[in-house]
Amino acid sequence: MAAEALTDAGFVVLEAEHAADAISILEAQARGVHILFTDVHMPGDMNGLQLAHHT
């Protein structure tokens, strides 16, 4: 729902299922990502707080 609302507001939204996917997307986009919006509880080995600290 958040991704849809941000898209409707004119933002380009990149979605990831888990932190490892998010890291791959962030690395591929280099400096093109300006905001990271994540949930604290995520599937996989890393939670949202760890993802935010990783970036």
mmCIF entry with sequence, helices, sheets and N, C-alpha, C, O atoms, coordinates in Angstrom:
data_MODEL
# 
_entry.id   MODEL 
# 
_entity.id                         1 
_entity.type                       polymer 
_entity.pdbx_number_of_molecules   1 
# 
_entity_poly.entity_id                      1 
_entity_poly.type                           'polypeptide(L)' 
_entity_poly.nstd_linkage                   no 
_entity_poly.nstd_monomer                   no 
_entity_poly.pdbx_seq_one_letter_code       MAAEALTDAGFVVLEAEHAADAISILEAQARGVHILFTDVHMPGDMNGLQLAHHT 
_entity_poly.pdbx_seq_one_letter_code_can   MAAEALTDAGFVVLEAEHAADAISILEAQARGVHILFTDVHMPGDMNGLQLAHHT 
_entity_poly.pdbx_strand_id                 A 
# 
loop_
_entity_poly_seq.entity_id 
_entity_poly_seq.num 
_entity_poly_seq.mon_id 
_entity_poly_seq.hetero 
1 1  MET n 
1 2  ALA n 
1 3  ALA n 
1 4  GLU n 
1 5  ALA n 
1 6  LEU n 
1 7  THR n 
1 8  ASP n 
1 9  ALA n 
1 10 GLY n 
1 11 PHE n 
1 12 VAL n 
1 13 VAL n 
1 14 LEU n 
1 15 GLU n 
1 16 ALA n 
1 17 GLU n 
1 18 HIS n 
1 19 ALA n 
1 20 ALA n 
1 21 ASP n 
1 22 ALA n 
1 23 ILE n 
1 24 SER n 
1 25 ILE n 
1 26 LEU n 
1 27 GLU n 
1 28 ALA n 
1 29 GLN n 
1 30 ALA n 
1 31 ARG n 
1 32 GLY n 
1 33 VAL n 
1 34 HIS n 
1 35 ILE n 
1 36 LEU n 
1 37 PHE n 
1 38 THR n 
1 39 ASP n 
1 40 VAL n 
1 41 HIS n 
1 42 MET n 
1 43 PRO n 
1 44 GLY n 
1 45 ASP n 
1 46 MET n 
1 47 ASN n 
1 48 GLY n 
1 49 LEU n 
1 50 GLN n 
1 51 LEU n 
1 52 ALA n 
1 53 HIS n 
1 54 HIS n 
1 55 THR n 
# 
_struct_asym.id          A 
_struct_asym.entity_id   1 
# 
loop_
_struct_conf.conf_type_id 
_struct_conf.id 
_struct_conf.pdbx_PDB_helix_id 
_struct_conf.beg_label_comp_id 
_struct_conf.beg_label_asym_id 
_struct_conf.beg_label_seq_id 
_struct_conf.pdbx_beg_PDB_ins_code 
_struct_conf.end_label_comp_id 
_struct_conf.end_label_asym_id 
_struct_conf.end_label_seq_id 
_struct_conf.pdbx_end_PDB_ins_code 
_struct_conf.beg_auth_comp_id 
_struct_conf.beg_auth_asym_id 
_struct_conf.beg_auth_seq_id 
_struct_conf.end_auth_comp_id 
_struct_conf.end_auth_asym_id 
_struct_conf.end_auth_seq_id 
_struct_conf.pdbx_PDB_helix_class 
_struct_conf.details 
_struct_conf.pdbx_PDB_helix_length 
HELX_P HELX_P1 AA1 ALA A 2  ? ASP A 8  ? ALA A 2  ASP A 8  1 ? 7  
HELX_P HELX_P2 AA2 ALA A 19 ? GLN A 29 ? ALA A 19 GLN A 29 1 ? 11 
HELX_P HELX_P3 AA3 ALA A 30 ? GLY A 32 ? ALA A 30 GLY A 32 5 ? 3  
HELX_P HELX_P4 AA4 GLY A 48 ? HIS A 54 ? GLY A 48 HIS A 54 1 ? 7  
# 
_struct_conf_type.id          HELX_P 
_struct_conf_type.criteria    ? 
_struct_conf_type.reference   ? 
# 
loop_
_atom_site.group_PDB 
_atom_site.id 
_atom_site.type_symbol 
_atom_site.label_atom_id 
_atom_site.label_alt_id 
_atom_site.label_comp_id 
_atom_site.label_asym_id 
_atom_site.label_entity_id 
_atom_site.label_seq_id 
_atom_site.pdbx_PDB_ins_code 
_atom_site.Cartn_x 
_atom_site.Cartn_y 
_atom_site.Cartn_z 
_atom_site.occupancy 
_atom_site.B_iso_or_equiv 
_atom_site.pdbx_formal_charge 
_atom_site.auth_seq_id 
_atom_site.auth_comp_id 
_atom_site.auth_asym_id 
_atom_site.auth_atom_id 
_atom_site.pdbx_PDB_model_num 
ATOM 1   N N  . MET A 1 1  ? 0.813  -1.171  0.000   1.00 0.00 ? 1  MET A N  1 
ATOM 2   C CA . MET A 1 1  ? 0.000  0.000   0.000   1.00 0.00 ? 1  MET A CA 1 
ATOM 3   C C  . MET A 1 1  ? 0.878  1.266   0.000   1.00 0.00 ? 1  MET A C  1 
ATOM 4   O O  . MET A 1 1  ? 0.566  2.245   -0.678  1.00 0.00 ? 1  MET A O  1 
ATOM 5   N N  . ALA A 1 2  ? 1.962  1.234   0.757   1.00 0.00 ? 2  ALA A N  1 
ATOM 6   C CA . ALA A 1 2  ? 2.853  2.402   0.809   1.00 0.00 ? 2  ALA A CA 1 
ATOM 7   C C  . ALA A 1 2  ? 3.490  2.649   -0.552  1.00 0.00 ? 2  ALA A C  1 
ATOM 8   O O  . ALA A 1 2  ? 3.589  3.795   -0.991  1.00 0.00 ? 2  ALA A O  1 
ATOM 9   N N  . ALA A 1 3  ? 3.922  1.585   -1.222  1.00 0.00 ? 3  ALA A N  1 
ATOM 10  C CA . ALA A 1 3  ? 4.543  1.737   -2.543  1.00 0.00 ? 3  ALA A CA 1 
ATOM 11  C C  . ALA A 1 3  ? 3.568  2.344   -3.539  1.00 0.00 ? 3  ALA A C  1 
ATOM 12  O O  . ALA A 1 3  ? 3.942  3.197   -4.343  1.00 0.00 ? 3  ALA A O  1 
ATOM 13  N N  . GLU A 1 4  ? 2.335  1.909   -3.485  1.00 0.00 ? 4  GLU A N  1 
ATOM 14  C CA . GLU A 1 4  ? 1.314  2.446   -4.386  1.00 0.00 ? 4  GLU A CA 1 
ATOM 15  C C  . GLU A 1 4  ? 1.071  3.933   -4.116  1.00 0.00 ? 4  GLU A C  1 
ATOM 16  O O  . GLU A 1 4  ? 0.962  4.726   -5.052  1.00 0.00 ? 4  GLU A O  1 
ATOM 17  N N  . ALA A 1 5  ? 0.989  4.302   -2.862  1.00 0.00 ? 5  ALA A N  1 
ATOM 18  C CA . ALA A 1 5  ? 0.755  5.701   -2.507  1.00 0.00 ? 5  ALA A CA 1 
ATOM 19  C C  . ALA A 1 5  ? 1.923  6.582   -2.959  1.00 0.00 ? 5  ALA A C  1 
ATOM 20  O O  . ALA A 1 5  ? 1.710  7.681   -3.470  1.00 0.00 ? 5  ALA A O  1 
ATOM 21  N N  . LEU A 1 6  ? 3.146  6.103   -2.771  1.00 0.00 ? 6  LEU A N  1 
ATOM 22  C CA . LEU A 1 6  ? 4.314  6.879   -3.196  1.00 0.00 ? 6  LEU A CA 1 
ATOM 23  C C  . LEU A 1 6  ? 4.378  6.993   -4.715  1.00 0.00 ? 6  LEU A C  1 
ATOM 24  O O  . LEU A 1 6  ? 4.727  8.047   -5.246  1.00 0.00 ? 6  LEU A O  1 
ATOM 25  N N  . THR A 1 7  ? 4.043  5.916   -5.409  1.00 0.00 ? 7  THR A N  1 
ATOM 26  C CA . THR A 1 7  ? 4.000  5.951   -6.875  1.00 0.00 ? 7  THR A CA 1 
ATOM 27  C C  . THR A 1 7  ? 2.946  6.939   -7.348  1.00 0.00 ? 7  THR A C  1 
ATOM 28  O O  . THR A 1 7  ? 3.195  7.734   -8.255  1.00 0.00 ? 7  THR A O  1 
ATOM 29  N N  . ASP A 1 8  ? 1.773  6.891   -6.736  1.00 0.00 ? 8  ASP A N  1 
ATOM 30  C CA . ASP A 1 8  ? 0.697  7.826   -7.089  1.00 0.00 ? 8  ASP A CA 1 
ATOM 31  C C  . ASP A 1 8  ? 1.107  9.277   -6.847  1.00 0.00 ? 8  ASP A C  1 
ATOM 32  O O  . ASP A 1 8  ? 0.614  10.186  -7.515  1.00 0.00 ? 8  ASP A O  1 
ATOM 33  N N  . ALA A 1 9  ? 2.010  9.490   -5.888  1.00 0.00 ? 9  ALA A N  1 
ATOM 34  C CA . ALA A 1 9  ? 2.483  10.838  -5.577  1.00 0.00 ? 9  ALA A CA 1 
ATOM 35  C C  . ALA A 1 9  ? 3.601  11.289  -6.516  1.00 0.00 ? 9  ALA A C  1 
ATOM 36  O O  . ALA A 1 9  ? 4.089  12.415  -6.417  1.00 0.00 ? 9  ALA A O  1 
ATOM 37  N N  . GLY A 1 10 ? 4.003  10.395  -7.434  1.00 0.00 ? 10 GLY A N  1 
ATOM 38  C CA . GLY A 1 10 ? 4.999  10.766  -8.436  1.00 0.00 ? 10 GLY A CA 1 
ATOM 39  C C  . GLY A 1 10 ? 6.408  10.274  -8.175  1.00 0.00 ? 10 GLY A C  1 
ATOM 40  O O  . GLY A 1 10 ? 7.324  10.609  -8.926  1.00 0.00 ? 10 GLY A O  1 
ATOM 41  N N  . PHE A 1 11 ? 6.602  9.491   -7.133  1.00 0.00 ? 11 PHE A N  1 
ATOM 42  C CA . PHE A 1 11 ? 7.932  8.960   -6.835  1.00 0.00 ? 11 PHE A CA 1 
ATOM 43  C C  . PHE A 1 11 ? 8.177  7.679   -7.626  1.00 0.00 ? 11 PHE A C  1 
ATOM 44  O O  . PHE A 1 11 ? 7.240  6.943   -7.935  1.00 0.00 ? 11 PHE A O  1 
ATOM 45  N N  . VAL A 1 12 ? 9.437  7.419   -7.949  1.00 0.00 ? 12 VAL A N  1 
ATOM 46  C CA . VAL A 1 12 ? 9.831  6.144   -8.532  1.00 0.00 ? 12 VAL A CA 1 
ATOM 47  C C  . VAL A 1 12 ? 10.111 5.208   -7.367  1.00 0.00 ? 12 VAL A C  1 
ATOM 48  O O  . VAL A 1 12 ? 10.955 5.503   -6.521  1.00 0.00 ? 12 VAL A O  1 
ATOM 49  N N  . VAL A 1 13 ? 9.413  4.088   -7.319  1.00 0.00 ? 13 VAL A N  1 
ATOM 50  C CA . VAL A 1 13 ? 9.510  3.162   -6.195  1.00 0.00 ? 13 VAL A CA 1 
ATOM 51  C C  . VAL A 1 13 ? 10.170 1.866   -6.648  1.00 0.00 ? 13 VAL A C  1 
ATOM 52  O O  . VAL A 1 13 ? 9.769  1.273   -7.649  1.00 0.00 ? 13 VAL A O  1 
ATOM 53  N N  . LEU A 1 14 ? 11.171 1.438   -5.916  1.00 0.00 ? 14 LEU A N  1 
ATOM 54  C CA . LEU A 1 14 ? 11.838 0.165   -6.153  1.00 0.00 ? 14 LEU A CA 1 
ATOM 55  C C  . LEU A 1 14 ? 11.516 -0.728  -4.963  1.00 0.00 ? 14 LEU A C  1 
ATOM 56  O O  . LEU A 1 14 ? 11.768 -0.349  -3.819  1.00 0.00 ? 14 LEU A O  1 
ATOM 57  N N  . GLU A 1 15 ? 10.965 -1.900  -5.216  1.00 0.00 ? 15 GLU A N  1 
ATOM 58  C CA . GLU A 1 15 ? 10.549 -2.783  -4.130  1.00 0.00 ? 15 GLU A CA 1 
ATOM 59  C C  . GLU A 1 15 ? 11.457 -4.007  -4.044  1.00 0.00 ? 15 GLU A C  1 
ATOM 60  O O  . GLU A 1 15 ? 11.941 -4.513  -5.056  1.00 0.00 ? 15 GLU A O  1 
ATOM 61  N N  . ALA A 1 16 ? 11.676 -4.466  -2.827  1.00 0.00 ? 16 ALA A N  1 
ATOM 62  C CA . ALA A 1 16 ? 12.470 -5.670  -2.579  1.00 0.00 ? 16 ALA A CA 1 
ATOM 63  C C  . ALA A 1 16 ? 11.728 -6.547  -1.585  1.00 0.00 ? 16 ALA A C  1 
ATOM 64  O O  . ALA A 1 16 ? 11.086 -6.051  -0.660  1.00 0.00 ? 16 ALA A O  1 
ATOM 65  N N  . GLU A 1 17 ? 11.822 -7.853  -1.786  1.00 0.00 ? 17 GLU A N  1 
ATOM 66  C CA . GLU A 1 17 ? 11.126 -8.795  -0.914  1.00 0.00 ? 17 GLU A CA 1 
ATOM 67  C C  . GLU A 1 17 ? 11.838 -8.973  0.421   1.00 0.00 ? 17 GLU A C  1 
ATOM 68  O O  . GLU A 1 17 ? 11.196 -9.175  1.451   1.00 0.00 ? 17 GLU A O  1 
ATOM 69  N N  . HIS A 1 18 ? 13.162 -8.899  0.399   1.00 0.00 ? 18 HIS A N  1 
ATOM 70  C CA . HIS A 1 18 ? 13.927 -9.037  1.637   1.00 0.00 ? 18 HIS A CA 1 
ATOM 71  C C  . HIS A 1 18 ? 15.196 -8.205  1.541   1.00 0.00 ? 18 HIS A C  1 
ATOM 72  O O  . HIS A 1 18 ? 15.494 -7.640  0.488   1.00 0.00 ? 18 HIS A O  1 
ATOM 73  N N  . ALA A 1 19 ? 15.938 -8.128  2.626   1.00 0.00 ? 19 ALA A N  1 
ATOM 74  C CA . ALA A 1 19 ? 17.084 -7.226  2.719   1.00 0.00 ? 19 ALA A CA 1 
ATOM 75  C C  . ALA A 1 19 ? 18.153 -7.519  1.672   1.00 0.00 ? 19 ALA A C  1 
ATOM 76  O O  . ALA A 1 19 ? 18.742 -6.590  1.121   1.00 0.00 ? 19 ALA A O  1 
ATOM 77  N N  . ALA A 1 20 ? 18.411 -8.785  1.392   1.00 0.00 ? 20 ALA A N  1 
ATOM 78  C CA . ALA A 1 20 ? 19.434 -9.123  0.396   1.00 0.00 ? 20 ALA A CA 1 
ATOM 79  C C  . ALA A 1 20 ? 19.060 -8.550  -0.975  1.00 0.00 ? 20 ALA A C  1 
ATOM 80  O O  . ALA A 1 20 ? 19.923 -8.036  -1.687  1.00 0.00 ? 20 ALA A O  1 
ATOM 81  N N  . ASP A 1 21 ? 17.790 -8.635  -1.342  1.00 0.00 ? 21 ASP A N  1 
ATOM 82  C CA . ASP A 1 21 ? 17.334 -8.037  -2.598  1.00 0.00 ? 21 ASP A CA 1 
ATOM 83  C C  . ASP A 1 21 ? 17.487 -6.520  -2.552  1.00 0.00 ? 21 ASP A C  1 
ATOM 84  O O  . ASP A 1 21 ? 17.905 -5.905  -3.533  1.00 0.00 ? 21 ASP A O  1 
ATOM 85  N N  . ALA A 1 22 ? 17.151 -5.923  -1.423  1.00 0.00 ? 22 ALA A N  1 
ATOM 86  C CA . ALA A 1 22 ? 17.265 -4.468  -1.283  1.00 0.00 ? 22 ALA A CA 1 
ATOM 87  C C  . ALA A 1 22 ? 18.711 -4.017  -1.449  1.00 0.00 ? 22 ALA A C  1 
ATOM 88  O O  . ALA A 1 22 ? 18.974 -3.004  -2.098  1.00 0.00 ? 22 ALA A O  1 
ATOM 89  N N  . ILE A 1 23 ? 19.639 -4.751  -0.876  1.00 0.00 ? 23 ILE A N  1 
ATOM 90  C CA . ILE A 1 23 ? 21.056 -4.405  -0.997  1.00 0.00 ? 23 ILE A CA 1 
ATOM 91  C C  . ILE A 1 23 ? 21.492 -4.484  -2.451  1.00 0.00 ? 23 ILE A C  1 
ATOM 92  O O  . ILE A 1 23 ? 22.224 -3.615  -2.924  1.00 0.00 ? 23 ILE A O  1 
ATOM 93  N N  . SER A 1 24 ? 21.055 -5.510  -3.164  1.00 0.00 ? 24 SER A N  1 
ATOM 94  C CA . SER A 1 24 ? 21.391 -5.640  -4.589  1.00 0.00 ? 24 SER A CA 1 
ATOM 95  C C  . SER A 1 24 ? 20.847 -4.458  -5.384  1.00 0.00 ? 24 SER A C  1 
ATOM 96  O O  . SER A 1 24 ? 21.541 -3.902  -6.235  1.00 0.00 ? 24 SER A O  1 
ATOM 97  N N  . ILE A 1 25 ? 19.612 -4.079  -5.105  1.00 0.00 ? 25 ILE A N  1 
ATOM 98  C CA . ILE A 1 25 ? 19.006 -2.937  -5.799  1.00 0.00 ? 25 ILE A CA 1 
ATOM 99  C C  . ILE A 1 25 ? 19.757 -1.656  -5.467  1.00 0.00 ? 25 ILE A C  1 
ATOM 100 O O  . ILE A 1 25 ? 20.054 -0.863  -6.361  1.00 0.00 ? 25 ILE A O  1 
ATOM 101 N N  . LEU A 1 26 ? 20.066 -1.446  -4.201  1.00 0.00 ? 26 LEU A N  1 
ATOM 102 C CA . LEU A 1 26 ? 20.783 -0.230  -3.796  1.00 0.00 ? 26 LEU A CA 1 
ATOM 103 C C  . LEU A 1 26 ? 22.154 -0.152  -4.452  1.00 0.00 ? 26 LEU A C  1 
ATOM 104 O O  . LEU A 1 26 ? 22.578 0.921   -4.880  1.00 0.00 ? 26 LEU A O  1 
ATOM 105 N N  . GLU A 1 27 ? 22.851 -1.284  -4.532  1.00 0.00 ? 27 GLU A N  1 
ATOM 106 C CA . GLU A 1 27 ? 24.172 -1.291  -5.163  1.00 0.00 ? 27 GLU A CA 1 
ATOM 107 C C  . GLU A 1 27 ? 24.068 -1.025  -6.657  1.00 0.00 ? 27 GLU A C  1 
ATOM 108 O O  . GLU A 1 27 ? 24.910 -0.323  -7.217  1.00 0.00 ? 27 GLU A O  1 
ATOM 109 N N  . ALA A 1 28 ? 23.049 -1.572  -7.311  1.00 0.00 ? 28 ALA A N  1 
ATOM 110 C CA . ALA A 1 28 ? 22.868 -1.375  -8.748  1.00 0.00 ? 28 ALA A CA 1 
ATOM 111 C C  . ALA A 1 28 ? 22.476 0.059   -9.078  1.00 0.00 ? 28 ALA A C  1 
ATOM 112 O O  . ALA A 1 28 ? 22.849 0.578   -10.130 1.00 0.00 ? 28 ALA A O  1 
ATOM 113 N N  . GLN A 1 29 ? 21.732 0.697   -8.194  1.00 0.00 ? 29 GLN A N  1 
ATOM 114 C CA . GLN A 1 29 ? 21.265 2.062   -8.425  1.00 0.00 ? 29 GLN A CA 1 
ATOM 115 C C  . GLN A 1 29 ? 22.278 3.114   -8.005  1.00 0.00 ? 29 GLN A C  1 
ATOM 116 O O  . GLN A 1 29 ? 22.124 4.295   -8.317  1.00 0.00 ? 29 GLN A O  1 
ATOM 117 N N  . ALA A 1 30 ? 23.300 2.689   -7.305  1.00 0.00 ? 30 ALA A N  1 
ATOM 118 C CA . ALA A 1 30 ? 24.367 3.569   -6.808  1.00 0.00 ? 30 ALA A CA 1 
ATOM 119 C C  . ALA A 1 30 ? 23.793 4.786   -6.097  1.00 0.00 ? 30 ALA A C  1 
ATOM 120 O O  . ALA A 1 30 ? 23.227 4.639   -5.013  1.00 0.00 ? 30 ALA A O  1 
ATOM 121 N N  . ARG A 1 31 ? 23.916 5.962   -6.656  1.00 0.00 ? 31 ARG A N  1 
ATOM 122 C CA . ARG A 1 31 ? 23.477 7.191   -5.981  1.00 0.00 ? 31 ARG A CA 1 
ATOM 123 C C  . ARG A 1 31 ? 22.064 7.600   -6.370  1.00 0.00 ? 31 ARG A C  1 
ATOM 124 O O  . ARG A 1 31 ? 21.629 8.699   -6.024  1.00 0.00 ? 31 ARG A O  1 
ATOM 125 N N  . GLY A 1 32 ? 21.338 6.746   -7.080  1.00 0.00 ? 32 GLY A N  1 
ATOM 126 C CA . GLY A 1 32 ? 19.999 7.104   -7.540  1.00 0.00 ? 32 GLY A CA 1 
ATOM 127 C C  . GLY A 1 32 ? 18.915 6.964   -6.492  1.00 0.00 ? 32 GLY A C  1 
ATOM 128 O O  . GLY A 1 32 ? 17.800 7.445   -6.698  1.00 0.00 ? 32 GLY A O  1 
ATOM 129 N N  . VAL A 1 33 ? 19.209 6.321   -5.378  1.00 0.00 ? 33 VAL A N  1 
ATOM 130 C CA . VAL A 1 33 ? 18.213 6.118   -4.328  1.00 0.00 ? 33 VAL A CA 1 
ATOM 131 C C  . VAL A 1 33 ? 18.401 7.204   -3.272  1.00 0.00 ? 33 VAL A C  1 
ATOM 132 O O  . VAL A 1 33 ? 19.496 7.391   -2.741  1.00 0.00 ? 33 VAL A O  1 
ATOM 133 N N  . HIS A 1 34 ? 17.317 7.912   -2.978  1.00 0.00 ? 34 HIS A N  1 
ATOM 134 C CA . HIS A 1 34 ? 17.400 9.016   -2.024  1.00 0.00 ? 34 HIS A CA 1 
ATOM 135 C C  . HIS A 1 34 ? 16.760 8.689   -0.679  1.00 0.00 ? 34 HIS A C  1 
ATOM 136 O O  . HIS A 1 34 ? 17.094 9.301   0.336   1.00 0.00 ? 34 HIS A O  1 
ATOM 137 N N  . ILE A 1 35 ? 15.835 7.719   -0.668  1.00 0.00 ? 35 ILE A N  1 
ATOM 138 C CA . ILE A 1 35 ? 15.139 7.357   0.571   1.00 0.00 ? 35 ILE A CA 1 
ATOM 139 C C  . ILE A 1 35 ? 15.030 5.843   0.652   1.00 0.00 ? 35 ILE A C  1 
ATOM 140 O O  . ILE A 1 35 ? 14.727 5.178   -0.339  1.00 0.00 ? 35 ILE A O  1 
ATOM 141 N N  . LEU A 1 36 ? 15.280 5.304   1.837   1.00 0.00 ? 36 LEU A N  1 
ATOM 142 C CA . LEU A 1 36 ? 15.071 3.887   2.102   1.00 0.00 ? 36 LEU A CA 1 
ATOM 143 C C  . LEU A 1 36 ? 13.928 3.774   3.091   1.00 0.00 ? 36 LEU A C  1 
ATOM 144 O O  . LEU A 1 36 ? 14.024 4.253   4.221   1.00 0.00 ? 36 LEU A O  1 
ATOM 145 N N  . PHE A 1 37 ? 12.854 3.143   2.667   1.00 0.00 ? 37 PHE A N  1 
ATOM 146 C CA . PHE A 1 37 ? 11.662 2.947   3.493   1.00 0.00 ? 37 PHE A CA 1 
ATOM 147 C C  . PHE A 1 37 ? 11.549 1.451   3.719   1.00 0.00 ? 37 PHE A C  1 
ATOM 148 O O  . PHE A 1 37 ? 11.349 0.696   2.767   1.00 0.00 ? 37 PHE A O  1 
ATOM 149 N N  . THR A 1 38 ? 11.673 1.013   4.956   1.00 0.00 ? 38 THR A N  1 
ATOM 150 C CA . THR A 1 38 ? 11.690 -0.422  5.237   1.00 0.00 ? 38 THR A CA 1 
ATOM 151 C C  . THR A 1 38 ? 10.866 -0.743  6.471   1.00 0.00 ? 38 THR A C  1 
ATOM 152 O O  . THR A 1 38 ? 10.583 0.123   7.299   1.00 0.00 ? 38 THR A O  1 
ATOM 153 N N  . ASP A 1 39 ? 10.496 -1.988  6.571   1.00 0.00 ? 39 ASP A N  1 
ATOM 154 C CA . ASP A 1 39 ? 9.819  -2.490  7.752   1.00 0.00 ? 39 ASP A CA 1 
ATOM 155 C C  . ASP A 1 39 ? 10.879 -3.010  8.710   1.00 0.00 ? 39 ASP A C  1 
ATOM 156 O O  . ASP A 1 39 ? 11.933 -3.465  8.265   1.00 0.00 ? 39 ASP A O  1 
ATOM 157 N N  . VAL A 1 40 ? 10.635 -2.955  9.983   1.00 0.00 ? 40 VAL A N  1 
ATOM 158 C CA . VAL A 1 40 ? 11.598 -3.475  10.949  1.00 0.00 ? 40 VAL A CA 1 
ATOM 159 C C  . VAL A 1 40 ? 11.677 -4.994  10.837  1.00 0.00 ? 40 VAL A C  1 
ATOM 160 O O  . VAL A 1 40 ? 12.769 -5.561  10.855  1.00 0.00 ? 40 VAL A O  1 
ATOM 161 N N  . HIS A 1 41 ? 10.549 -5.643  10.723  1.00 0.00 ? 41 HIS A N  1 
ATOM 162 C CA . HIS A 1 41 ? 10.507 -7.105  10.607  1.00 0.00 ? 41 HIS A CA 1 
ATOM 163 C C  . HIS A 1 41 ? 10.435 -7.485  9.141   1.00 0.00 ? 41 HIS A C  1 
ATOM 164 O O  . HIS A 1 41 ? 9.439  -7.211  8.470   1.00 0.00 ? 41 HIS A O  1 
ATOM 165 N N  . MET A 1 42 ? 11.498 -8.119  8.640   1.00 0.00 ? 42 MET A N  1 
ATOM 166 C CA . MET A 1 42 ? 11.580 -8.518  7.240   1.00 0.00 ? 42 MET A CA 1 
ATOM 167 C C  . MET A 1 42 ? 11.935 -9.994  7.153   1.00 0.00 ? 42 MET A C  1 
ATOM 168 O O  . MET A 1 42 ? 12.592 -10.528 8.047   1.00 0.00 ? 42 MET A O  1 
ATOM 169 N N  . PRO A 1 43 ? 11.505 -10.658 6.084   1.00 0.00 ? 43 PRO A N  1 
ATOM 170 C CA . PRO A 1 43 ? 11.932 -12.042 5.896   1.00 0.00 ? 43 PRO A CA 1 
ATOM 171 C C  . PRO A 1 43 ? 13.425 -12.091 5.585   1.00 0.00 ? 43 PRO A C  1 
ATOM 172 O O  . PRO A 1 43 ? 13.981 -11.120 5.072   1.00 0.00 ? 43 PRO A O  1 
ATOM 173 N N  . GLY A 1 44 ? 14.062 -13.182 5.882   1.00 0.00 ? 44 GLY A N  1 
ATOM 174 C CA . GLY A 1 44 ? 15.487 -13.338 5.583   1.00 0.00 ? 44 GLY A CA 1 
ATOM 175 C C  . GLY A 1 44 ? 16.346 -13.169 6.810   1.00 0.00 ? 44 GLY A C  1 
ATOM 176 O O  . GLY A 1 44 ? 15.860 -13.158 7.941   1.00 0.00 ? 44 GLY A O  1 
ATOM 177 N N  . ASP A 1 45 ? 17.639 -13.037 6.561   1.00 0.00 ? 45 ASP A N  1 
ATOM 178 C CA . ASP A 1 45 ? 18.633 -13.008 7.640   1.00 0.00 ? 45 ASP A CA 1 
ATOM 179 C C  . ASP A 1 45 ? 18.851 -11.632 8.261   1.00 0.00 ? 45 ASP A C  1 
ATOM 180 O O  . ASP A 1 45 ? 19.508 -11.516 9.295   1.00 0.00 ? 45 ASP A O  1 
ATOM 181 N N  . MET A 1 46 ? 18.309 -10.598 7.644   1.00 0.00 ? 46 MET A N  1 
ATOM 182 C CA . MET A 1 46 ? 18.564 -9.233  8.106   1.00 0.00 ? 46 MET A CA 1 
ATOM 183 C C  . MET A 1 46 ? 17.236 -8.516  8.312   1.00 0.00 ? 46 MET A C  1 
ATOM 184 O O  . MET A 1 46 ? 16.331 -8.633  7.486   1.00 0.00 ? 46 MET A O  1 
ATOM 185 N N  . ASN A 1 47 ? 17.117 -7.773  9.414   1.00 0.00 ? 47 ASN A N  1 
ATOM 186 C CA . ASN A 1 47 ? 15.883 -7.002  9.618   1.00 0.00 ? 47 ASN A CA 1 
ATOM 187 C C  . ASN A 1 47 ? 16.065 -5.579  9.061   1.00 0.00 ? 47 ASN A C  1 
ATOM 188 O O  . ASN A 1 47 ? 17.141 -5.228  8.577   1.00 0.00 ? 47 ASN A O  1 
ATOM 189 N N  . GLY A 1 48 ? 15.026 -4.788  9.133   1.00 0.00 ? 48 GLY A N  1 
ATOM 190 C CA . GLY A 1 48 ? 15.055 -3.450  8.567   1.00 0.00 ? 48 GLY A CA 1 
ATOM 191 C C  . GLY A 1 48 ? 16.078 -2.528  9.203   1.00 0.00 ? 48 GLY A C  1 
ATOM 192 O O  . GLY A 1 48 ? 16.683 -1.706  8.515   1.00 0.00 ? 48 GLY A O  1 
ATOM 193 N N  . LEU A 1 49 ? 16.279 -2.655  10.502  1.00 0.00 ? 49 LEU A N  1 
ATOM 194 C CA . LEU A 1 49 ? 17.285 -1.825  11.178  1.00 0.00 ? 49 LEU A CA 1 
ATOM 195 C C  . LEU A 1 49 ? 18.691 -2.177  10.705  1.00 0.00 ? 49 LEU A C  1 
ATOM 196 O O  . LEU A 1 49 ? 19.515 -1.292  10.474  1.00 0.00 ? 49 LEU A O  1 
ATOM 197 N N  . GLN A 1 50 ? 18.958 -3.466  10.565  1.00 0.00 ? 50 GLN A N  1 
ATOM 198 C CA . GLN A 1 50 ? 20.263 -3.898  10.065  1.00 0.00 ? 50 GLN A CA 1 
ATOM 199 C C  . GLN A 1 50 ? 20.483 -3.431  8.624   1.00 0.00 ? 50 GLN A C  1 
ATOM 200 O O  . GLN A 1 50 ? 21.587 -3.037  8.248   1.00 0.00 ? 50 GLN A O  1 
ATOM 201 N N  . LEU A 1 51 ? 19.410 -3.482  7.823   1.00 0.00 ? 51 LEU A N  1 
ATOM 202 C CA . LEU A 1 51 ? 19.492 -3.008  6.443   1.00 0.00 ? 51 LEU A CA 1 
ATOM 203 C C  . LEU A 1 51 ? 19.836 -1.521  6.411   1.00 0.00 ? 51 LEU A C  1 
ATOM 204 O O  . LEU A 1 51 ? 20.704 -1.100  5.646   1.00 0.00 ? 51 LEU A O  1 
ATOM 205 N N  . ALA A 1 52 ? 19.168 -0.737  7.230   1.00 0.00 ? 52 ALA A N  1 
ATOM 206 C CA . ALA A 1 52 ? 19.432 0.703   7.266   1.00 0.00 ? 52 ALA A CA 1 
ATOM 207 C C  . ALA A 1 52 ? 20.864 1.000   7.677   1.00 0.00 ? 52 ALA A C  1 
ATOM 208 O O  . ALA A 1 52 ? 21.486 1.912   7.133   1.00 0.00 ? 52 ALA A O  1 
ATOM 209 N N  . HIS A 1 53 ? 21.389 0.252   8.618   1.00 0.00 ? 53 HIS A N  1 
ATOM 210 C CA . HIS A 1 53 ? 22.778 0.455   9.050   1.00 0.00 ? 53 HIS A CA 1 
ATOM 211 C C  . HIS A 1 53 ? 23.765 -0.017  7.998   1.00 0.00 ? 53 HIS A C  1 
ATOM 212 O O  . HIS A 1 53 ? 24.876 0.505   7.907   1.00 0.00 ? 53 HIS A O  1 
ATOM 213 N N  . HIS A 1 54 ? 23.369 -0.998  7.207   1.00 0.00 ? 54 HIS A N  1 
ATOM 214 C CA . HIS A 1 54 ? 24.242 -1.544  6.164   1.00 0.00 ? 54 HIS A CA 1 
ATOM 215 C C  . HIS A 1 54 ? 24.462 -0.537  5.035   1.00 0.00 ? 54 HIS A C  1 
ATOM 216 O O  . HIS A 1 54 ? 25.525 -0.508  4.415   1.00 0.00 ? 54 HIS A O  1 
ATOM 217 N N  . THR A 1 55 ? 23.447 0.285   4.778   1.00 0.00 ? 55 THR A N  1 
ATOM 218 C CA . THR A 1 55 ? 23.516 1.178   3.614   1.00 0.00 ? 55 THR A CA 1 
ATOM 219 C C  . THR A 1 55 ? 24.348 2.376   3.858   1.00 0.00 ? 55 THR A C  1 
ATOM 220 O O  . THR A 1 55 ? 24.497 3.216   2.970   1.00 0.00 ? 55 THR A O  1 
# 
